[in-house]
Amino acid sequence: TTAEAKRTITTWLEEQSRGEAQINYKLRDWLFSRQRYWGEPFPIVWKDGRHEPVPEEELPLLAPELEDYNPTGDPEPLLSKATEWVQLPDGARRETNTMPQWAGSCWYYLRYCDPNNGNQFLSPEAGSYWLGGKGNAGAVDLYIGGTEHAVLHLLYARFWHNILNDHGHLQTPEPFQKLVNQGLIMGEDGRKMSKSLGNVINPDDVVEEYGADAFRLYEMFMGPLEQVKPWNMQGVEGVSRFLAKVWRIAMTVNQEGEWEPGNKLGNGEAEQGLLKVVHATIRKVGEDVEKLRFNTAISQMMECANAFTSAEHVPHELFRSLLVLLNPFAPHLTEELWEQLEYSGSCLEEAWPSYDEALLVEQEIEMVVQVNGKVRSRILVPAKAEQDLVEASALADPKVKGHLEGLTIRKVIVVPGRLVNIVAN
């Protein structure tokens, strides 16, 4: 019986590992078969009340074509409609349940590496190239999935992957090196999107009104990837205005009402302040993308676009850098601008820009000045200023002087790079 089998297995494991049995988690029965057409057919036939696998030379077993896929209400699975396929000449009958979802989704990432191989699901050469050889912790570097999906899928993918690895078909013991669960996007009313609640957002409607880039960008701008976030159409409008701003930096409407490259972009040297903003954006976006902080990367690009809008002149070199940074987020707009401005090649194929660390070194820093613990002013001092200079600058500030009238200074505390606190009575 099942209970006896559990006890026997547990006892054997205790003896082998010299440990004590414990329950780490409870896994219910795996619902593996479904009574539907769509899915992988079981390579099993029934004969004389017993089941047996189909011969290996008949694999893979593909589902037959049906003229009518509509359910009939019959308790028999839909595949039973294919009578010629189901009933075999020797009296055997094929299994008519299917294996939807799990039989393919548990190891699809492996098949992606060798999709045209007709002899193996994955050749050792392709596996080594794409997934790494022995000693690699996991086959896939990063696995991103929704919180409701990833728990079970991760568990079953590990089950599937471990079996294939144990049988020598893989060289990596685990399927994924890192898992990130993306947060659920709620309806505008703060509840989970549901047809019954009438709060479902149709992506087609958003794309039709604002375009695919704005839709894509807003999903990344809503907040941290892992957080649950409510949808807000005003937010879509906001990122749409940002994309329009990027377009208007480069393009202007002529007398015929047609868009053409404007006069803001050109050759020549960039203002030091503008150069600093662009290099700060290159560093920020690069670091944030690596850490999956897409919302803050987009925020930094918005600041860069604002700096371009305020500047009288923007060198092509700097604008190209912004387009390359923005391309993974808004590919359609950036590729269109790249072509309209007659830049060579494709924006997608352009090398990721690099930044000059020297340009990002702050020459001046802002420090808070407190009098007896209360903020009274802020001062700008050289980034590498000595403590005596910082103290003198704080005491010379007119606002600080006003709060020190009639008081005797007892102590001046300088926290480098942050604040000055003057203690007086």
C-alpha positions in Angstrom: 0.0 0.0 0.0 1.0 3.6 -0.3 1.4 4.0 3.4 3.7 0.9 3.6 5.7 2.1 0.6 6.3 5.5 2.3 7.5 3.8 5.5 9.8 1.4 3.6 11.3 4.2 1.5 11.8 6.4 4.5 13.5 3.7 6.5 15.8 2.9 3.6 16.8 6.6 3.2 17.4 6.9 7.0 19.8 4.0 6.8 21.6 5.3 3.8 22.0 8.8 5.1 22.2 8.0 8.8 19.8 10.9 9.3 16.3 11.3 10.7 13.1 11.5 8.5 11.4 14.9 8.4 8.8 16.6 6.2 10.2 19.6 4.3 7.1 20.3 2.3 3.9 18.6 1.3 3.4 17.9 -2.4 0.0 16.9 -3.6 -0.5 14.4 -6.5 0.8 15.8 -9.8 -2.1 16.3 -12.1 -0.3 15.2 -15.2 -3.0 14.0 -17.6 -5.9 16.0 -19.1 -9.0 15.0 -21.2 -8.2 17.5 -23.9 -6.8 17.4 -27.5 -4.2 20.1 -27.1 -1.2 18.5 -25.5 1.4 15.7 -26.0 -0.2 12.3 -26.4 1.0 9.6 -24.0 3.1 7.0 -25.9 1.1 4.3 -24.3 -1.2 1.6 -25.7 -3.7 -0.6 -23.9 -4.1 -4.3 -24.7 -5.9 -7.0 -22.8 -6.4 -4.6 -19.9 -2.7 -3.8 -19.6 -0.7 -0.9 -20.7 2.6 -0.9 -22.5 4.9 1.7 -24.2 4.8 2.1 -28.0 7.9 0.9 -29.8 10.8 3.4 -29.7 10.9 3.6 -33.5 7.4 5.1 -33.4 8.5 8.1 -31.3 7.8 10.9 -31.2 4.1 10.2 -31.1 2.2 13.1 -32.7 -1.5 14.0 -32.2 -3.7 13.2 -35.2 -5.4 16.0 -37.1 -9.1 16.4 -36.3 -11.7 18.2 -38.4 -13.7 19.1 -35.3 -12.0 20.1 -32.0 -15.1 21.0 -30.1 -15.9 19.1 -26.9 -18.9 16.8 -27.1 -19.8 16.4 -23.4 -18.8 12.7 -23.7 -16.8 11.4 -20.8 -14.3 10.0 -23.2 -11.3 12.4 -24.0 -11.5 14.4 -27.2 -8.7 12.3 -28.8 -11.2 9.4 -28.9 -12.8 11.1 -31.9 -9.8 10.0 -34.0 -11.0 6.4 -34.2 -8.6 5.3 -36.9 -5.6 6.6 -34.9 -6.8 5.3 -31.5 -7.8 1.7 -32.6 -4.8 -0.3 -33.7 -4.9 -3.3 -36.1 -3.8 -5.8 -33.5 -6.7 -4.9 -31.2 -4.6 -2.5 -29.0 -6.0 0.9 -28.2 -4.0 4.1 -27.7 -4.2 6.1 -24.5 -6.5 9.1 -25.3 -5.5 11.4 -22.4 -2.8 14.0 -23.2 0.0 15.6 -21.3 -0.7 19.4 -21.7 1.7 22.0 -20.1 4.0 19.9 -17.9 5.3 17.5 -20.5 6.7 20.3 -22.6 7.0 23.3 -20.3 9.2 21.4 -17.8 12.1 21.2 -20.2 11.4 23.6 -23.0 14.5 25.6 -22.2 16.6 22.6 -23.1 14.9 22.1 -26.5 15.4 25.7 -27.4 19.2 25.0 -27.5 18.8 22.3 -30.2 15.3 22.7 -31.8 16.1 21.1 -35.2 17.7 17.9 -33.9 15.6 15.0 -35.1 17.6 12.3 -33.2 18.0 13.8 -29.7 16.2 16.3 -27.6 19.6 18.0 -27.0 23.0 17.0 -28.3 25.9 17.0 -25.8 27.6 19.6 -28.1 24.7 22.0 -28.1 24.2 21.5 -24.4 27.8 22.3 -23.6 27.7 25.4 -25.8 24.5 26.9 -24.5 24.2 25.5 -20.9 27.8 25.1 -19.9 29.7 21.9 -19.1 30.2 19.9 -15.9 30.7 22.0 -12.9 28.2 24.7 -14.0 25.7 25.2 -11.2 22.7 25.5 -13.4 21.7 25.3 -17.1 19.9 28.7 -17.3 21.5 31.8 -15.8 18.3 33.6 -14.9 14.7 32.4 -14.7 12.0 35.0 -14.4 8.4 33.9 -13.7 5.2 35.1 -12.1 4.8 34.3 -8.4 1.7 32.1 -9.1 3.5 30.2 -11.9 7.1 29.9 -10.8 6.6 27.9 -7.6 5.1 24.8 -9.2 6.9 25.2 -12.5 10.3 25.5 -10.7 9.6 22.4 -8.7 8.6 20.3 -11.6 11.3 21.6 -13.9 13.9 20.6 -11.2 12.2 17.1 -11.0 12.4 16.7 -14.8 15.9 18.2 -15.1 17.3 16.0 -12.3 16.0 12.8 -14.0 17.6 13.7 -17.3 20.8 14.6 -15.5 20.8 11.3 -13.5 20.4 9.4 -16.8 23.4 11.1 -18.3 21.6 13.3 -20.8 22.7 16.6 -19.2 25.8 17.9 -17.7 24.3 20.3 -15.2 22.6 19.2 -12.0 20.1 22.0 -11.7 18.0 23.8 -14.3 18.4 27.4 -13.2 21.1 29.3 -11.4 18.9 32.2 -10.2 15.1 32.7 -9.9 13.3 36.1 -9.8 9.6 36.3 -9.3 7.9 39.2 -11.0 5.1 40.9 -9.1 1.5 40.6 -10.2 0.0 43.5 -12.1 -3.4 44.3 -10.5 -6.4 46.1 -12.0 -6.8 49.8 -11.7 -9.1 49.1 -8.7 -6.3 47.4 -6.9 -7.8 43.9 -7.3 -6.5 41.0 -9.2 -7.5 41.3 -12.9 -10.5 39.1 -13.6 -13.2 38.9 -16.3 -15.8 38.5 -13.6 -14.7 41.8 -12.0 -14.5 43.6 -15.3 -11.1 45.1 -14.5 -9.0 43.3 -17.1 -6.7 45.5 -19.2 -6.7 44.5 -22.9 -3.1 45.0 -24.2 -4.5 45.4 -27.8 -6.4 48.5 -26.7 -3.4 50.1 -25.0 -1.2 49.3 -28.0 -3.8 50.8 -30.4 -4.0 54.1 -28.5 -0.4 54.6 -27.2 1.8 52.1 -29.2 3.7 49.0 -28.3 6.7 50.9 -27.0 4.7 52.9 -24.5 2.9 49.8 -23.3 6.2 47.9 -22.9 7.9 50.9 -21.2 5.2 51.4 -18.7 5.2 47.8 -17.6 8.9 48.3 -16.7 8.4 51.8 -15.2 5.5 50.8 -12.8 7.8 49.9 -10.0 10.4 47.3 -8.8 10.1 44.1 -10.8 9.3 41.9 -7.7 6.5 44.1 -6.3 2.7 43.8 -6.9 1.6 46.9 -8.7 -1.8 48.3 -9.8 -2.3 49.3 -13.4 -2.8 53.1 -14.1 -3.6 54.5 -17.5 -2.3 57.9 -16.5 1.1 56.2 -16.1 0.9 55.0 -19.7 0.2 58.5 -20.8 3.3 59.7 -18.8 5.7 57.4 -20.5 4.1 58.1 -23.9 4.9 61.8 -23.3 8.5 60.8 -22.5 8.8 59.0 -25.8 7.2 61.9 -27.6 9.8 64.2 -26.0 12.7 61.9 -27.3 11.1 62.1 -30.8 10.8 65.9 -30.7 14.5 66.3 -29.6 15.4 64.9 -33.0 12.5 65.7 -35.3 10.4 68.7 -36.2 7.4 69.4 -38.4 8.1 71.2 -41.7 5.8 73.6 -43.5 4.1 70.6 -45.3 3.2 69.1 -41.9 5.8 66.3 -42.3 8.3 65.2 -39.7 12.0 65.7 -40.6 15.2 66.0 -38.6 15.4 69.2 -36.7 18.2 71.6 -35.9 18.9 70.8 -32.3 21.1 67.9 -33.2 24.5 68.5 -34.8 28.2 68.1 -34.6 30.6 69.9 -32.3 31.6 69.9 -28.6 29.0 69.2 -25.9 28.5 71.4 -22.9 30.3 69.9 -19.8 27.1 69.6 -17.9 25.3 67.8 -20.7 28.3 65.5 -21.2 28.1 64.7 -17.5 24.4 63.8 -17.6 24.9 61.5 -20.5 27.8 59.6 -18.9 25.9 59.4 -15.7 22.9 57.9 -17.6 25.1 55.4 -19.4 26.5 54.2 -16.0 23.1 54.2 -14.3 21.2 52.4 -17.0 23.9 49.7 -17.4 24.1 49.0 -13.7 20.3 49.0 -13.3 19.7 46.6 -16.2 22.1 44.2 -14.7 20.2 44.3 -11.4 16.8 44.2 -13.2 15.9 47.7 -11.8 14.2 48.8 -15.0 12.1 51.5 -13.4 15.0 53.5 -12.1 16.9 53.0 -15.4 13.9 54.6 -17.3 13.8 57.4 -14.7 17.4 58.2 -15.4 16.8 58.3 -19.2 13.9 60.7 -18.6 16.3 63.0 -16.8 18.7 62.7 -19.7 15.9 63.6 -22.2 15.0 66.6 -20.0 18.6 67.8 -20.2 18.6 67.4 -24.0 15.3 69.4 -24.2 16.8 72.3 -22.1 20.1 72.4 -24.1 20.4 74.6 -27.2 22.6 72.1 -28.9 22.9 68.3 -28.6 25.8 66.5 -30.4 24.7 63.5 -32.5 27.2 61.4 -30.5 25.3 62.0 -27.3 21.9 61.4 -28.8 23.0 58.2 -30.4 24.1 57.0 -26.9 20.6 57.7 -25.5 19.0 55.8 -28.4 21.2 52.8 -27.7 20.3 52.8 -24.0 16.6 53.2 -24.8 16.5 50.6 -27.5 15.9 47.5 -25.3 13.0 49.4 -23.7 11.5 51.1 -26.8 12.8 49.3 -29.9 10.3 50.7 -32.4 10.9 54.4 -31.7 14.6 54.1 -31.4 15.0 52.1 -34.7 12.8 54.6 -36.5 14.8 57.6 -35.2 18.1 55.8 -36.1 16.9 55.5 -39.7 15.4 59.0 -39.9 18.7 60.5 -38.7 20.6 58.3 -41.2 22.9 56.8 -38.6 24.8 53.8 -40.0 23.7 50.2 -39.4 21.0 49.4 -36.9 20.5 50.7 -33.3 20.1 47.2 -32.1 23.5 46.2 -33.4 25.3 49.3 -32.1 27.8 48.6 -29.3 26.7 49.5 -25.8 28.1 52.9 -24.9 30.9 53.3 -22.3 31.2 56.1 -19.8 34.2 58.1 -18.6 34.6 57.8 -14.8 36.5 61.0 -14.6 33.4 62.9 -15.9 31.4 61.5 -13.0 33.7 62.7 -10.2 31.8 65.4 -8.4 33.8 68.7 -8.2 31.4 70.2 -5.7 29.1 68.6 -3.1 26.1 69.9 -1.2 26.2 69.6 2.6 23.5 70.2 5.1 24.2 72.7 7.9 22.5 72.2 11.2 22.4 74.5 14.3 21.8 72.4 17.4 20.5 69.5 15.3 18.0 71.5 13.2 18.6 72.1 9.5 19.2 75.7 8.8 20.9 75.8 5.4 22.8 74.0 2.7 26.2 74.9 1.3 28.3 73.9 -1.7 31.9 73.0 -1.0 34.7 71.4 -3.1 34.4 67.6 -3.0 37.8 67.3 -1.5 37.6 70.3 0.8 39.5 70.1 4.1 37.5 70.2 7.4 38.7 73.8 8.2 37.3 75.0 4.8 33.9 73.2 5.4 33.6 74.8 8.8 34.4 78.3 7.6 31.9 78.0 4.7 29.2 76.8 7.1 29.8 79.6 9.6 30.0 82.2 6.8 26.6 81.3 5.4 24.1 84.2 5.9 21.2 81.9 7.1 23.5 80.2 9.6 24.8 83.5 10.9 21.2 84.6 11.6 20.5 81.5 13.8 23.8 82.0 15.7 23.2 85.6 16.7 23.6 86.0 20.5 24.9 82.4 20.9 28.3 81.1 21.7 29.6 78.3 19.5 30.7 75.3 21.6 31.5 72.7 19.0 31.4 72.2 15.2 30.9 68.6 14.0 31.7 67.8 10.4 30.4 64.5 8.9 32.5 64.4 5.6 30.4 64.6 2.5 27.1 64.9 4.4 26.6 67.6 7.0 27.9 70.2 9.4 26.3 70.4 12.9 27.1 73.6 15.0 26.5 73.2 18.7 25.9 76.6 20.3 24.1 78.1 23.4 
